[in-house]
Amino acid sequence: MTELLVELVPQSSWGSNLRKELPKKEWDRLRRAQYALAGHVCEVCGGKGRRHPVECHEIWSYNDDTHIQTLDGLIALCPRCHEVKHIGLAGVRGRILEAKRHLAKVNGWTLDQTIHHIAEAFALWNLRSRHPWTLDLSWLTRGSEESRGE
């Protein structure tokens, strides 16, 4: 399994995601293909949610010089790992404590390590949120196999 990390989307990119950018049929095809690739379990912790076994999370990289936010792929996450990725939203929903506990448990971190990681993620978010970001969705045309190095 991979390490679970908080990933905060810059404020200027809030609401910009594949689900909104693509026709529903195409988004459904992409997310269901990712679920199948993952065997319908979380690619980070191996768990499943009760209502939805897994949810689709977009993997983004950020060029802090050009302010280009690049889609690098998709990952299937259980709802709890997905909540950690968007821990700011978890806070708005009153679920910050649950998200922190899950982050610490999955990574085997202490409370201090968890708090330090979250603080670093928010500091980076603060810097990135000062700029408008351009979305690079070229991953969609390259094909998921090429982007995974297969």
DRENTI-435265 format. One record per residue (C-alpha): residue number from 1; x, y, z; residue in one letter. Coordinates in nm, 4 decimals, always signed. Example, Ala and Ser with C-alpha at 12.3 -4.5 7.8 and 13.67 -1.06 7.14 Angstrom:
BEGIN
<pos->1, X->+1.2300, Y->-0.4500, Z->+0.7800, code->a>
<pos->2, X->+1.3670, Y->-0.1060, Z->+0.7140, code->s>
This chain:
BEGIN
<pos->1, X->+0.0000, Y->+0.0000, Z->+0.0000, code->m>
<pos->2, X->+0.1057, Y->+0.3598, Z->-0.0466, code->t>
<pos->3, X->+0.1335, Y->+0.6338, Z->+0.2114, code->e>
<pos->4, X->-0.1793, Y->+0.8408, Z->+0.2699, code->l>
<pos->5, X->-0.1157, Y->+1.2135, Z->+0.2280, code->l>
<pos->6, X->-0.3352, Y->+1.5212, Z->+0.2511, code->v>
<pos->7, X->-0.3810, Y->+1.6892, Z->-0.0887, code->e>
<pos->8, X->-0.5464, Y->+2.0284, Z->-0.0764, code->l>
<pos->9, X->-0.6633, Y->+2.1777, Z->-0.4046, code->v>
<pos->10, X->-0.5778, Y->+2.5488, Z->-0.4408, code->p>
<pos->11, X->-0.8776, Y->+2.7683, Z->-0.3678, code->q>
<pos->12, X->-0.8884, Y->+2.9018, Z->-0.7261, code->s>
<pos->13, X->-0.9361, Y->+2.5421, Z->-0.8467, code->s>
<pos->14, X->-1.2218, Y->+2.4539, Z->-0.6131, code->w>
<pos->15, X->-1.5013, Y->+2.3017, Z->-0.8139, code->g>
<pos->16, X->-1.2735, Y->+2.2148, Z->-1.1070, code->s>
<pos->17, X->-1.2712, Y->+1.8399, Z->-1.1432, code->n>
<pos->18, X->-1.3212, Y->+1.5701, Z->-1.4024, code->l>
<pos->19, X->-1.6760, Y->+1.4992, Z->-1.2929, code->r>
<pos->20, X->-1.7664, Y->+1.8561, Z->-1.3930, code->k>
<pos->21, X->-1.5381, Y->+1.8756, Z->-1.6981, code->e>
<pos->22, X->-1.6503, Y->+1.5520, Z->-1.8656, code->l>
<pos->23, X->-1.9853, Y->+1.4228, Z->-1.9845, code->p>
<pos->24, X->-2.1381, Y->+1.2006, Z->-1.7137, code->k>
<pos->25, X->-2.1042, Y->+0.8896, Z->-1.9294, code->k>
<pos->26, X->-1.7290, Y->+0.9449, Z->-1.9781, code->e>
<pos->27, X->-1.6669, Y->+1.0208, Z->-1.6090, code->w>
<pos->28, X->-1.8599, Y->+0.7069, Z->-1.5116, code->d>
<pos->29, X->-1.6535, Y->+0.4996, Z->-1.7572, code->r>
<pos->30, X->-1.3237, Y->+0.6319, Z->-1.6194, code->l>
<pos->31, X->-1.4105, Y->+0.5920, Z->-1.2528, code->r>
<pos->32, X->-1.5574, Y->+0.2448, Z->-1.2952, code->r>
<pos->33, X->-1.2475, Y->+0.1347, Z->-1.4867, code->a>
<pos->34, X->-1.0323, Y->+0.2584, Z->-1.1966, code->q>
<pos->35, X->-1.2490, Y->+0.0732, Z->-0.9446, code->y>
<pos->36, X->-1.2061, Y->-0.2466, Z->-1.1466, code->a>
<pos->37, X->-0.8272, Y->-0.1982, Z->-1.1734, code->l>
<pos->38, X->-0.8167, Y->-0.1647, Z->-0.7954, code->a>
<pos->39, X->-1.0297, Y->-0.4749, Z->-0.7404, code->g>
<pos->40, X->-1.2964, Y->-0.2512, Z->-0.5825, code->h>
<pos->41, X->-1.0810, Y->-0.1876, Z->-0.2734, code->v>
<pos->42, X->-0.8908, Y->+0.1200, Z->-0.1591, code->c>
<pos->43, X->-0.5530, Y->+0.1507, Z->-0.3275, code->e>
<pos->44, X->-0.4067, Y->+0.3023, Z->-0.0088, code->v>
<pos->45, X->-0.5433, Y->+0.1047, Z->+0.2868, code->c>
<pos->46, X->-0.7153, Y->-0.1921, Z->+0.1186, code->g>
<pos->47, X->-1.0444, Y->-0.1047, Z->+0.2872, code->g>
<pos->48, X->-1.3975, Y->-0.0451, Z->+0.1627, code->k>
<pos->49, X->-1.6734, Y->+0.1936, Z->+0.2554, code->g>
<pos->50, X->-2.0201, Y->+0.0864, Z->+0.3623, code->r>
<pos->51, X->-2.2323, Y->+0.2859, Z->+0.1177, code->r>
<pos->52, X->-1.9713, Y->+0.3141, Z->-0.1585, code->h>
<pos->53, X->-1.6871, Y->+0.0602, Z->-0.1451, code->p>
<pos->54, X->-1.4521, Y->+0.3052, Z->-0.3199, code->v>
<pos->55, X->-1.4582, Y->+0.6542, Z->-0.4667, code->e>
<pos->56, X->-1.2495, Y->+0.7979, Z->-0.7477, code->c>
<pos->57, X->-0.9837, Y->+1.0554, Z->-0.6608, code->h>
<pos->58, X->-0.7933, Y->+1.2592, Z->-0.9162, code->e>
<pos->59, X->-0.4142, Y->+1.2655, Z->-0.8848, code->i>
<pos->60, X->-0.2790, Y->+1.6131, Z->-0.9571, code->w>
<pos->61, X->+0.0701, Y->+1.7575, Z->-0.9748, code->s>
<pos->62, X->+0.1372, Y->+2.1278, Z->-0.9430, code->y>
<pos->63, X->+0.3981, Y->+2.3400, Z->-1.1168, code->n>
<pos->64, X->+0.4470, Y->+2.6224, Z->-0.8692, code->d>
<pos->65, X->+0.6325, Y->+2.8347, Z->-1.1280, code->d>
<pos->66, X->+0.3829, Y->+2.8192, Z->-1.4164, code->t>
<pos->67, X->+0.0730, Y->+2.7603, Z->-1.1990, code->h>
<pos->68, X->-0.0343, Y->+2.4640, Z->-1.4079, code->i>
<pos->69, X->-0.2274, Y->+2.1903, Z->-1.2291, code->q>
<pos->70, X->-0.1735, Y->+1.8663, Z->-1.4225, code->t>
<pos->71, X->-0.3923, Y->+1.5586, Z->-1.4044, code->l>
<pos->72, X->-0.1614, Y->+1.2595, Z->-1.3581, code->d>
<pos->73, X->-0.4189, Y->+0.9843, Z->-1.3154, code->g>
<pos->74, X->-0.6903, Y->+0.8419, Z->-1.0973, code->l>
<pos->75, X->-0.6927, Y->+0.6299, Z->-0.7831, code->i>
<pos->76, X->-0.9667, Y->+0.4326, Z->-0.6092, code->a>
<pos->77, X->-0.9968, Y->+0.5282, Z->-0.2427, code->l>
<pos->78, X->-1.2259, Y->+0.4169, Z->+0.0350, code->c>
<pos->79, X->-1.4418, Y->+0.7051, Z->+0.1609, code->p>
<pos->80, X->-1.2243, Y->+0.7467, Z->+0.4722, code->r>
<pos->81, X->-0.8985, Y->+0.7800, Z->+0.2746, code->c>
<pos->82, X->-1.0754, Y->+1.0110, Z->+0.0292, code->h>
<pos->83, X->-1.1884, Y->+1.2273, Z->+0.3202, code->e>
<pos->84, X->-0.8253, Y->+1.2587, Z->+0.4340, code->v>
<pos->85, X->-0.7177, Y->+1.3743, Z->+0.0877, code->k>
<pos->86, X->-0.9720, Y->+1.6567, Z->+0.1228, code->h>
<pos->87, X->-0.9241, Y->+1.7178, Z->+0.4956, code->i>
<pos->88, X->-1.0303, Y->+2.0818, Z->+0.4636, code->g>
<pos->89, X->-1.3729, Y->+1.9641, Z->+0.3519, code->l>
<pos->90, X->-1.3730, Y->+1.7104, Z->+0.6360, code->a>
<pos->91, X->-1.3269, Y->+2.0044, Z->+0.8733, code->g>
<pos->92, X->-1.6161, Y->+2.1942, Z->+0.7187, code->v>
<pos->93, X->-1.8315, Y->+1.8829, Z->+0.7615, code->r>
<pos->94, X->-1.7306, Y->+1.8427, Z->+1.1279, code->g>
<pos->95, X->-1.5286, Y->+1.5264, Z->+1.0591, code->r>
<pos->96, X->-1.1741, Y->+1.6530, Z->+1.1147, code->i>
<pos->97, X->-1.1084, Y->+1.4288, Z->+1.4152, code->l>
<pos->98, X->-1.2148, Y->+1.1161, Z->+1.2240, code->e>
<pos->99, X->-0.9958, Y->+1.2169, Z->+0.9289, code->a>
<pos->100, X->-0.6935, Y->+1.2792, Z->+1.1534, code->k>
<pos->101, X->-0.7382, Y->+0.9438, Z->+1.3249, code->r>
<pos->102, X->-0.7601, Y->+0.7615, Z->+0.9918, code->h>
<pos->103, X->-0.4517, Y->+0.9416, Z->+0.8567, code->l>
<pos->104, X->-0.2505, Y->+0.8466, Z->+1.1652, code->a>
<pos->105, X->-0.3724, Y->+0.4865, Z->+1.1631, code->k>
<pos->106, X->-0.3051, Y->+0.4210, Z->+0.7936, code->v>
<pos->107, X->+0.0464, Y->+0.5665, Z->+0.8080, code->n>
<pos->108, X->+0.1355, Y->+0.4420, Z->+1.1548, code->g>
<pos->109, X->+0.1982, Y->+0.8011, Z->+1.2633, code->w>
<pos->110, X->+0.1861, Y->+0.9623, Z->+1.6047, code->t>
<pos->111, X->-0.0536, Y->+1.2467, Z->+1.6709, code->l>
<pos->112, X->+0.2381, Y->+1.4920, Z->+1.6429, code->d>
<pos->113, X->+0.3425, Y->+1.3519, Z->+1.3027, code->q>
<pos->114, X->-0.0168, Y->+1.3735, Z->+1.1826, code->t>
<pos->115, X->-0.0625, Y->+1.7323, Z->+1.2986, code->i>
<pos->116, X->+0.2732, Y->+1.8323, Z->+1.1437, code->h>
<pos->117, X->+0.1782, Y->+1.6815, Z->+0.8056, code->h>
<pos->118, X->-0.1604, Y->+1.8545, Z->+0.8051, code->i>
<pos->119, X->+0.0004, Y->+2.1886, Z->+0.8971, code->a>
<pos->120, X->+0.2493, Y->+2.1513, Z->+0.6091, code->e>
<pos->121, X->-0.0340, Y->+2.0681, Z->+0.3679, code->a>
<pos->122, X->-0.2284, Y->+2.3790, Z->+0.4724, code->f>
<pos->123, X->+0.0832, Y->+2.5982, Z->+0.4446, code->a>
<pos->124, X->+0.1365, Y->+2.4744, Z->+0.0876, code->l>
<pos->125, X->-0.2344, Y->+2.5239, Z->+0.0130, code->w>
<pos->126, X->-0.2078, Y->+2.8803, Z->+0.1398, code->n>
<pos->127, X->+0.0820, Y->+2.9551, Z->-0.0969, code->l>
<pos->128, X->-0.0832, Y->+2.7891, Z->-0.3953, code->r>
<pos->129, X->-0.4170, Y->+2.9581, Z->-0.3309, code->s>
<pos->130, X->-0.2588, Y->+3.2978, Z->-0.3988, code->r>
<pos->131, X->-0.2584, Y->+3.2228, Z->-0.7729, code->h>
<pos->132, X->-0.5077, Y->+3.1195, Z->-1.0390, code->p>
<pos->133, X->-0.4267, Y->+2.7739, Z->-1.1766, code->w>
<pos->134, X->-0.4664, Y->+2.6389, Z->-1.5277, code->t>
<pos->135, X->-0.5844, Y->+2.2801, Z->-1.5603, code->l>
<pos->136, X->-0.3879, Y->+2.0451, Z->-1.7851, code->d>
<pos->137, X->-0.6122, Y->+1.7490, Z->-1.8665, code->l>
<pos->138, X->-0.3878, Y->+1.6014, Z->-2.1382, code->s>
<pos->139, X->-0.3733, Y->+1.2749, Z->-1.9387, code->w>
<pos->140, X->-0.7193, Y->+1.2049, Z->-2.0758, code->l>
<pos->141, X->-0.5939, Y->+1.1969, Z->-2.4347, code->t>
<pos->142, X->-0.2731, Y->+1.0049, Z->-2.3600, code->r>
<pos->143, X->-0.4647, Y->+0.7115, Z->-2.2179, code->g>
<pos->144, X->-0.4503, Y->+0.5663, Z->-1.8693, code->s>
<pos->145, X->-0.2108, Y->+0.2848, Z->-1.9642, code->e>
<pos->146, X->+0.0574, Y->+0.5240, Z->-2.0900, code->e>
<pos->147, X->+0.0284, Y->+0.7482, Z->-1.7851, code->s>
<pos->148, X->+0.0763, Y->+0.4464, Z->-1.5567, code->r>
<pos->149, X->+0.3854, Y->+0.3379, Z->-1.7501, code->g>
<pos->150, X->+0.2263, Y->+0.0130, Z->-1.8649, code->e>
